[in-house]
Amino acid sequence: MQVKKFEAVDMAGALELVKRQLGSDAVILSTRRVRKGKGTFGILGRQTVEVTAAVDPDYTSGSPNIPPPGLF
């Protein structure tokens, strides 16, 4: 499983980065707002979105070795 963190100005930008780098099978694990920049604790900085996403390169939709979800 490949797990990565992405940071963008807004959620749409972060999701575009996730799709571009991990593909459409990626799963969002967590999201949070982060202040980056000047001042103590980034108080004077701008707010960004941090998205943690994962994809399992061994899992492919329709693979004969892995049953589709919901058929257990």
Secondary structure, 3 states (H helix, E strand, C coil): CEEEEEEECCHHHHHHHHHHHHCCCCEEEEEEEEEECCCHHHCCCEEEEEEEEEECCCCCCCCCCCCCCCCC
